[in-house]
Amino acid sequence: MTKINRVAVASIRVAFIAVVLVAALANAAAAAEIKVLCSNGLRAVVEELVPPFEQKTGNKVVLKFEPSTAIQKRIEAGEAFDVAVMTTALVDQEIKAGRLAPDSKTIIARSGLGLSVRAGSKKPDIASVDAFKKALLSAKSITYATQGASAAPFEALVTKLGIANEVKPKYRLRDTASQVGEVVADGTVEIGVAPVSEILPVKGVELVGAFPADIQSYVVMTAALNVKGQERGAAKGFVDFLMAPANLPVIKAKGMER
């Protein structure tokens, strides 16, 4: 190879590297950082689906997981975010207040309520409403999250079943579902109440089962975009990805349904 040819080849290589670097920088500049405030009720689903979304789009998802009530407080305090995932009632409140975009409201999935016990413990029979009542009446202690979406429907159910006076003295309440899981796992409390989607991921506990169909309540997780969000297009793409039919098996595996 002559000196001129070597110089030409070297120039081509330099030009090629420059093109690659420019393309990489352009892609990096185009990548979005999507800030997501997500309820613990959808945490297991989102944690599994974020990596493939990031790989597919090149965008980065920044997550904060909390109870829906805590997320609403962040929104009302003016915290910057692009997507909020909360219970439907709270999303509707924030839409009415003008902080979430009404045309972006998307129901992602729902989870029924269930009972949990410490791993390895004997599971009570809750196959029927009568068996369910007996399980609560026989339990030495019961816990649920006061800040969680399961609190109100469970309290209403206990009253409806006519066992509130007998069951309430057994309550050992915690603030969040993760704390519920902790005290059930270490044996401090015998039975935990939470959405099935928040029971399955907890180490040291086992799902007894979902509430009987006749008395079941569902916690519905709904997404909406911030009307002032900086990444509206990318944020919508993230919500669309969560809704993709190909991802339905993940939702079902995490104890949720559509």
C-alpha positions as CSV (number, residue, x, y, z in Angstrom):
1,M,0.0,0.0,0.0
2,T,1.4,3.4,-1.0
3,K,1.8,6.3,1.4
4,I,-1.1,8.1,-0.3
5,N,-3.4,5.1,0.0
6,R,-2.5,4.7,3.7
7,V,-3.3,8.4,4.3
8,A,-6.6,8.0,2.4
9,V,-7.5,4.9,4.5
10,A,-6.6,6.7,7.7
11,S,-8.8,9.7,6.7
12,I,-11.7,7.4,6.0
13,R,-11.4,5.8,9.4
14,V,-11.2,9.2,11.1
15,A,-14.3,10.3,9.2
16,F,-16.2,7.1,10.1
17,I,-15.3,7.5,13.8
18,A,-16.5,11.1,13.7
19,V,-19.8,10.1,12.1
20,V,-20.3,7.4,14.8
21,L,-19.5,9.9,17.6
22,V,-21.8,12.5,16.2
23,A,-24.6,9.9,15.9
24,A,-24.0,8.8,19.4
25,L,-24.1,12.3,20.7
26,A,-27.3,13.0,18.8
27,N,-29.0,9.9,20.2
28,A,-27.9,10.9,23.7
29,A,-29.2,14.4,23.3
30,A,-32.5,13.0,21.9
31,A,-32.9,10.6,24.9
32,A,-35.5,11.7,27.4
33,E,-35.4,11.4,31.2
34,I,-38.9,10.5,32.3
35,K,-39.8,11.2,35.9
36,V,-42.4,8.8,37.2
37,L,-44.3,8.9,40.5
38,C,-45.7,5.4,40.9
39,S,-47.9,3.8,43.5
40,N,-46.6,0.8,45.3
41,G,-49.5,-1.1,43.9
42,L,-47.9,-1.2,40.5
43,R,-44.3,-1.4,41.6
44,A,-43.6,-5.0,40.8
45,V,-44.9,-4.5,37.3
46,V,-43.1,-1.3,36.6
47,E,-39.7,-2.6,38.0
48,E,-39.9,-5.5,35.5
49,L,-41.0,-3.4,32.5
50,V,-38.7,-0.4,32.8
51,P,-35.5,-2.2,31.7
52,P,-36.9,-3.4,28.4
53,F,-38.5,0.0,27.8
54,E,-35.2,1.8,28.4
55,Q,-33.4,-0.7,26.1
56,K,-36.0,-0.3,23.3
57,T,-36.3,3.5,23.4
58,G,-33.0,4.8,24.8
59,N,-34.9,6.9,27.3
60,K,-34.3,6.8,31.0
61,V,-37.0,6.3,33.6
62,V,-36.5,7.9,37.1
63,L,-38.8,6.2,39.6
64,K,-40.3,7.1,42.9
65,F,-42.5,4.5,44.6
66,E,-44.9,5.5,47.4
67,P,-48.5,5.1,48.5
68,S,-50.9,6.9,46.2
69,T,-51.7,9.4,49.0
70,A,-48.1,10.3,49.4
71,I,-47.8,10.8,45.6
72,Q,-50.7,13.1,45.6
73,K,-49.0,15.3,48.2
74,R,-45.9,15.5,46.0
75,I,-48.1,16.6,43.1
76,E,-49.9,19.2,45.1
77,A,-46.6,20.5,46.5
78,G,-45.5,21.2,42.9
79,E,-42.8,18.5,42.5
80,A,-41.5,18.1,39.0
81,F,-42.7,14.9,37.3
82,D,-43.9,13.5,33.9
83,V,-46.1,10.6,34.8
84,A,-48.1,9.8,37.9
85,V,-49.6,6.4,38.7
86,M,-52.1,6.3,41.5
87,T,-55.5,5.0,42.4
88,T,-58.2,6.2,40.0
89,A,-60.0,8.4,42.5
90,L,-56.9,10.4,43.3
91,V,-56.0,10.7,39.6
92,D,-59.5,12.1,39.0
93,Q,-59.0,14.6,41.8
94,E,-55.8,15.9,40.3
95,I,-57.3,16.1,36.8
96,K,-60.1,18.2,38.3
97,A,-57.6,20.4,40.0
98,G,-55.9,20.9,36.6
99,R,-52.6,19.2,37.5
100,L,-53.0,16.1,35.4
101,A,-54.0,16.0,31.8
102,P,-57.5,14.5,31.4
103,D,-56.9,13.2,27.8
104,S,-53.9,11.2,29.2
105,K,-55.8,9.2,31.8
106,T,-55.1,5.5,31.3
107,I,-56.2,2.6,33.5
108,I,-53.2,0.3,33.7
109,A,-54.4,-2.7,35.8
110,R,-56.2,-3.7,38.9
111,S,-55.4,-6.0,41.9
112,G,-57.8,-7.7,44.2
113,L,-57.2,-7.7,48.0
114,G,-55.6,-10.8,49.6
115,L,-54.4,-12.2,52.9
116,S,-50.8,-13.1,53.7
117,V,-49.1,-15.1,56.4
118,R,-45.5,-15.8,57.4
119,A,-43.8,-18.2,55.0
120,G,-44.2,-21.7,56.2
121,S,-47.1,-21.0,58.4
122,K,-50.4,-22.8,58.2
123,K,-52.7,-21.0,55.8
124,P,-56.3,-20.5,56.9
125,D,-59.2,-21.5,54.7
126,I,-60.7,-18.4,53.0
127,A,-62.4,-20.1,50.1
128,S,-65.9,-18.9,51.1
129,V,-67.3,-15.8,52.8
130,D,-68.0,-17.8,56.0
131,A,-64.5,-19.3,56.0
132,F,-63.1,-15.8,55.5
133,K,-65.0,-14.5,58.4
134,K,-63.8,-17.4,60.6
135,A,-60.2,-16.8,59.6
136,L,-60.4,-13.2,60.7
137,L,-62.1,-14.1,63.9
138,S,-59.6,-16.8,64.7
139,A,-56.5,-14.7,64.0
140,K,-54.6,-13.4,66.9
141,S,-53.5,-10.3,65.1
142,I,-54.2,-8.5,61.8
143,T,-52.4,-5.7,60.0
144,Y,-53.0,-3.5,57.0
145,A,-51.5,-0.2,55.7
146,T,-53.4,2.9,56.9
147,Q,-51.9,4.9,54.0
148,G,-52.7,2.1,51.4
149,A,-55.6,1.8,49.1
150,S,-56.7,-1.4,50.8
151,A,-57.5,0.3,54.1
152,A,-60.9,1.8,53.4
153,P,-62.4,-1.2,51.5
154,F,-61.2,-3.7,54.2
155,E,-62.6,-1.6,57.0
156,A,-65.9,-1.3,55.2
157,L,-65.9,-5.1,54.6
158,V,-65.3,-5.9,58.2
159,T,-68.3,-3.7,59.2
160,K,-70.5,-5.2,56.4
161,L,-69.6,-8.7,57.7
162,G,-70.7,-7.7,61.2
163,I,-67.4,-8.6,62.9
164,A,-65.9,-5.1,63.4
165,N,-66.2,-5.3,67.2
166,E,-64.4,-8.6,67.4
167,V,-61.8,-7.9,64.8
168,K,-60.7,-4.3,65.5
169,P,-59.0,-5.1,68.9
170,K,-56.7,-7.4,66.8
171,Y,-55.4,-4.7,64.5
172,R,-51.7,-3.9,64.6
173,L,-51.7,-1.2,61.9
174,R,-48.7,0.0,59.9
175,D,-48.4,3.0,57.5
176,T,-47.4,1.2,54.3
177,A,-47.8,-2.2,52.6
178,S,-44.0,-2.8,52.9
179,Q,-44.2,-2.4,56.6
180,V,-47.2,-4.8,56.6
181,G,-45.0,-7.3,54.8
182,E,-42.2,-6.9,57.3
183,V,-44.3,-7.6,60.5
184,V,-46.0,-10.6,58.9
185,A,-42.6,-12.0,57.7
186,D,-41.0,-11.7,61.1
187,G,-44.1,-13.2,62.9
188,T,-45.0,-10.1,64.8
189,V,-48.5,-10.1,63.2
190,E,-50.3,-13.3,62.1
191,I,-52.3,-12.0,59.1
192,G,-51.7,-9.2,56.7
193,V,-54.2,-7.5,54.3
194,A,-53.0,-5.9,51.1
195,P,-53.5,-6.0,47.3
196,V,-52.3,-9.3,45.9
197,S,-49.7,-7.4,43.8
198,E,-48.1,-6.0,47.0
199,I,-48.0,-9.4,48.7
200,L,-46.4,-11.5,46.0
201,P,-43.0,-9.7,45.9
202,V,-42.5,-9.7,49.7
203,K,-39.8,-12.1,50.9
204,G,-40.8,-14.1,54.0
205,V,-44.5,-14.1,53.4
206,E,-46.9,-16.2,51.4
207,L,-50.2,-15.4,49.8
208,V,-53.1,-17.2,51.5
209,G,-55.4,-16.2,48.6
210,A,-57.5,-13.4,47.2
211,F,-60.7,-12.4,49.0
212,P,-63.7,-14.5,48.0
213,A,-65.3,-13.1,44.8
214,D,-68.5,-12.1,46.5
215,I,-66.7,-9.7,48.8
216,Q,-63.7,-8.8,46.7
217,S,-62.6,-5.2,46.2
218,Y,-60.1,-4.0,43.6
219,V,-57.4,-1.4,43.8
220,V,-57.2,0.1,40.3
221,M,-53.9,1.7,39.2
222,T,-54.3,4.6,36.7
223,A,-51.7,6.7,35.0
224,A,-51.9,10.3,33.8
225,L,-49.4,12.9,32.5
226,N,-48.4,16.1,34.2
227,V,-49.9,19.1,32.3
228,K,-46.6,20.9,32.9
229,G,-44.4,17.9,32.2
230,Q,-41.2,18.4,30.2
231,E,-41.3,15.1,28.4
232,R,-44.9,14.7,27.3
233,G,-44.1,12.6,24.2
234,A,-41.7,10.2,25.9
235,A,-44.0,10.0,28.9
236,K,-46.9,9.0,26.7
237,G,-44.6,6.4,25.1
238,F,-43.9,4.9,28.5
239,V,-47.6,4.6,29.4
240,D,-48.3,3.1,26.0
241,F,-45.5,0.5,26.7
242,L,-47.1,-0.5,30.0
243,M,-50.4,-1.0,28.1
244,A,-48.8,-3.1,25.2
245,P,-50.6,-6.5,24.9
246,A,-47.1,-8.2,24.8
247,N,-46.6,-7.1,28.4
248,L,-49.9,-8.5,29.7
249,P,-48.2,-11.7,31.0
250,V,-46.0,-9.6,33.3
251,I,-49.1,-7.9,34.7
252,K,-50.8,-11.2,35.4
253,A,-47.6,-12.8,36.9
254,K,-47.5,-9.9,39.4
255,G,-51.0,-10.6,40.7
256,M,-52.8,-8.0,38.6
257,E,-55.4,-8.1,35.8
258,R,-56.9,-5.9,33.2
